[in-house]
């Protein structure tokens, strides 16, 4: 399935970033520690069909990375990680997995940081698209 290939390509790129950060992957066991960590989710949108009767369509959506830092330590570490995500998933970057190339549509959006439980949470939204030919 094309969404699996999109997800895998984006997850591999996130995991390859240095410095590394512990990651809570979607639907996998994860126990938060006292350290900073990130959560990653694929939020697919409706596929785009350019023409009728064609075997081509475009997967679109958001790869959501939510950074989680201990409360009371300031915003600098989280913002630095968000900047690194922007540098990795820059507008026009492409990531290929099993014949499907996923492209980054726009500069990742850094949202407003909020406090949830004992964490300062900073969302980073990465808009993607992938042309699929079946």
C-alpha positions in Angstrom: 0.0 0.0 0.0 1.3 3.4 -0.9 0.6 5.0 2.5 2.9 2.4 4.1 5.7 3.4 1.8 5.1 7.1 2.5 5.1 6.5 6.3 8.2 4.4 6.1 10.1 6.9 4.0 9.3 9.8 6.4 9.9 7.7 9.5 13.3 6.6 8.2 14.3 10.3 7.6 13.2 11.3 11.1 15.0 8.5 12.7 18.2 9.3 10.8 18.4 12.9 12.1 21.3 13.7 14.4 21.3 14.2 17.3 18.8 11.4 17.8 15.8 11.8 19.9 13.8 9.0 21.5 10.6 8.5 19.3 7.1 7.3 20.1 6.1 5.7 16.8 2.4 5.4 15.9 0.8 2.3 17.4 4.0 1.0 18.9 4.8 0.5 22.6 6.5 3.5 24.2 7.1 4.4 27.8 8.0 8.1 28.2 11.1 8.8 30.3 12.1 12.0 32.1 14.1 12.9 28.9 12.8 14.8 25.9 11.2 12.7 23.2 9.2 13.1 20.0 5.9 11.5 18.8 5.4 10.9 15.1 2.0 10.4 13.3 1.0 10.2 9.7 -2.2 12.2 9.1 -3.3 11.4 5.5 -5.7 13.6 3.6 -8.0 12.6 0.8 -6.0 11.4 -2.3 -6.0 13.8 -5.2 -7.0 12.4 -8.6 -5.9 14.6 -11.5 -7.9 12.8 -14.2 -10.6 10.2 -14.5 -9.7 6.7 -15.5 -6.1 7.2 -14.8 -3.9 4.8 -12.8 -2.2 7.8 -11.2 -3.2 9.6 -7.9 -1.5 11.6 -5.3 -1.3 10.8 -1.6 -1.3 14.0 0.5 -1.2 14.8 4.1 0.8 15.8 7.2 3.6 14.0 8.9 3.1 15.3 12.4 6.0 15.4 14.8 5.2 16.5 18.3 8.2 17.4 20.5 7.9 16.8 24.2 10.3 18.5 26.6 10.3 18.7 30.4 8.4 21.7 31.8 10.4 24.6 33.2 13.6 24.2 31.1 12.7 26.9 28.5 11.9 26.7 24.9 15.5 26.7 23.4 16.0 22.9 23.1 12.6 22.3 21.6 13.0 25.2 19.1 16.4 23.9 18.1 15.0 20.5 17.4 12.1 22.1 15.4 14.7 24.0 13.3 16.5 20.7 12.7 13.3 19.1 11.5 12.8 22.1 9.2 16.3 21.6 7.8 15.8 17.9 7.2 12.2 18.1 5.8 12.8 21.4 3.8 10.4 22.4 1.0 11.2 20.2 -2.0 13.1 17.5 -0.1 12.2 14.0 -1.3 12.4 10.6 0.4 12.0 7.4 -1.6 10.8 4.0 -0.3 10.0 1.0 -2.5 9.4 3.0 -5.6 7.3 5.7 -4.1 8.9 9.2 -3.7 7.4 11.4 -1.0 8.1 15.1 -1.4 7.8 17.9 1.1 5.3 20.4 -0.2 6.1 23.4 2.1 8.4 24.5 4.9 7.3 22.7 8.0 5.0 24.6 10.3 6.1 25.1 13.9 3.1 25.5 16.1 2.6 27.1 19.5 4.1 25.3 22.4 1.7 24.3 25.2 2.1 22.5 28.6 0.5 19.1 28.8 1.0 17.2 32.1 4.7 17.5 32.9 5.8 18.3 29.3 6.2 21.3 27.1 4.8 20.2 23.8 5.7 21.7 20.5 4.0 20.5 17.3 5.8 20.5 13.9 3.6 19.8 10.9 5.3 18.5 7.7 3.1 18.7 4.6 3.8 16.0 2.0 2.6 14.5 -1.2 3.5 11.4 -3.2 2.6 10.6 -6.8 1.5 7.0 -7.0 1.3 5.0 -10.3 -0.5 1.6 -10.1 
